[in-house]
């Protein structure tokens, strides 16, 4: 994150797998090849990557699309597939990824994400993506959903302020006597006998609702690990009950 006047800017740099796709001297695109091993994280890799093809700009964009879906849904259909070896796992992920249509993958998210992925998958190897078109998809979606992209407020900023106001927040959530989870993943609030503690718990519960939890049902119990709390968003998957 930036500092001072740039504290609202997120700087992301990962050059670990970076390579030139355009020769700076000749201006030519790198040649197409089909003898490559899988590059990158299998869950987010493009279909072309799974097929052993040389990667280009289209593949980066497709991979980002899968990351978007993961952020929104909490999981991807090809995650947690059982396999006895890495090669078998990669094969299953590839098959699952190729079987599922974009429309099915994006059925629970705004249509702009399906448009984004369809655009990326239809790009040819040497095509230069229309970045402005892709950016506008989400800028217009934000307007449609009344989301202000320039309010300089991030989820973690709100969470940090909330936590700072309740020093006992993590201990409260880790204490199973106060906060057990039933088999449906819902919080069952057990009030303390002490009136002061009861009032504190109610305040913390109200604060917790601002955190917009959205856990993966298969990993529900990880909520009790404070290192994982920051991953969860939106209260539509978990109800905080009194």
URKACOR-V165239 format. One record per residue. N is the residue number from 1. RES is the residue in one small letter. NEAR is the number of other ideal C-beta (glycine too) atoms within 10 Angstrom. Layout:
n/res/near
N/RES/NEAR
N/RES/NEAR
This chain:
n/res/near
1/x/11
2/x/10
3/x/7
4/x/5
5/x/7
6/x/9
7/x/11
8/x/13
9/x/10
10/x/7
11/x/7
12/x/4
13/x/6
14/x/6
15/x/6
16/x/6
17/x/9
18/x/9
19/x/10
20/x/8
21/x/17
22/x/14
23/x/10
24/x/6
25/x/6
26/x/7
27/x/7
28/x/10
29/x/16
30/x/15
31/x/8
32/x/12
33/x/11
34/x/9
35/x/7
36/x/13
37/x/7
38/x/16
39/x/15
40/x/15
41/x/11
42/x/19
43/x/17
44/x/16
45/x/21
46/x/24
47/x/13
48/x/20
49/x/22
50/x/17
51/x/12
52/x/13
53/x/17
54/x/18
55/x/22
56/x/23
57/x/18
58/x/21
59/x/22
60/x/17
61/x/19
62/x/22
63/x/19
64/x/15
65/x/24
66/x/20
67/x/13
68/x/17
69/x/22
70/x/14
71/x/12
72/x/15
73/x/15
74/x/19
75/x/14
76/x/18
77/x/15
78/x/20
79/x/14
80/x/11
81/x/16
82/x/7
83/x/12
84/x/7
85/x/8
86/x/10
87/x/10
88/x/12
89/x/15
90/x/17
91/x/14
92/x/15
93/x/21
94/x/18
95/x/13
96/x/14
97/x/19
98/x/12
99/x/10
100/x/14
101/x/12
102/x/18
103/x/11
104/x/11
105/x/20
106/x/23
107/x/10
108/x/10
109/x/14
110/x/15
111/x/12
112/x/19
113/x/20
114/x/19
115/x/16
116/x/24
117/x/22
118/x/14
119/x/19
120/x/22
121/x/15
122/x/9
123/x/18
124/x/8
125/x/18
126/x/15
127/x/12
128/x/12
129/x/15
130/x/11
131/x/10
132/x/9
133/x/11
134/x/18
135/x/10
136/x/12
137/x/17
138/x/16
139/x/14
140/x/11
141/x/16
142/x/14
143/x/11
144/x/10
145/x/8
146/x/6
147/x/11
148/x/9
149/x/9
150/x/7
151/x/8
152/x/10
153/x/10
154/x/13
155/x/12
156/x/10
157/x/13
158/x/13
159/x/18
160/x/12
161/x/11
162/x/17
163/x/15
164/x/9
165/x/11
166/x/16
167/x/10
168/x/13
169/x/19
170/x/15
171/x/12
172/x/18
173/x/19
174/x/14
175/x/14
176/x/10
177/x/7
178/x/19
179/x/20
180/x/13
181/x/16
182/x/10
183/x/6
184/x/10
185/x/18
186/x/15
187/x/20
188/x/13
189/x/14
190/x/13
191/x/14
192/x/14
193/x/6
194/x/10
195/x/9
196/x/8
197/x/14
198/x/12
199/x/12
200/x/15
201/x/21
202/x/14
203/x/13
204/x/20
205/x/18
206/x/12
207/x/17
208/x/21
209/x/13
210/x/12
211/x/21
212/x/16
213/x/21
214/x/17
215/x/21
216/x/16
217/x/11
218/x/12
219/x/16
220/x/18
221/x/11
222/x/14
223/x/20
224/x/16
225/x/12
226/x/12
227/x/8
228/x/13
229/x/20
230/x/13
231/x/15
232/x/20
233/x/17
234/x/14
235/x/15
236/x/9
237/x/17
238/x/22
239/x/12
240/x/16
241/x/10
242/x/10
